[in-house]
């Protein structure tokens, strides 16, 4: 009996597996791996209840789709009932209230300092430190010699230090 059920399940999966997977992807908003998990659970439930499956082809197909739909609904309900998963947070690395206030003040000072710089100096600092581009890349992009980029970066940092002091 177990061999018959295994053979029948293999045949059902071969015949309806792709269509069921496509059907289940509709429940998962296109998430293929989640749909594959649902298909596997559908086949497991089918195997457990093989005796309840109708014998004729079309009725068996409808029964299989009903099992798939119920499997998907159960899984979606479980997702909604369970709280959202979060990554393990390193609480030691979390800033405390004082750090947050100090950081906010530092950011505000930096903004004022950057506004005091010329547009050319702000552009160089942005390219170097925010975008992480090399001096040679910046020089090519701006059409200036590499020495000019280095000089602007030097004077921009000096002006920024003075503005923050």
Buried (B, 14 or more C-beta within 10 A) or exposed (E): EEEEBEEBBEEBBEBBBEEBBEBBBEBBEEEEEBBBBBBEBBBEBBBEEBEEBEEEEEEBBEBBBEBBBEBBEEBBEEEEEEEEEEEEEEEEEEEEEEEEEEEEEEEEEEEEBBEBBEEBBBBBBBBBEEEEBEBEBBBEEBEBEBEBBBEBBEBBBEBBEEBEE
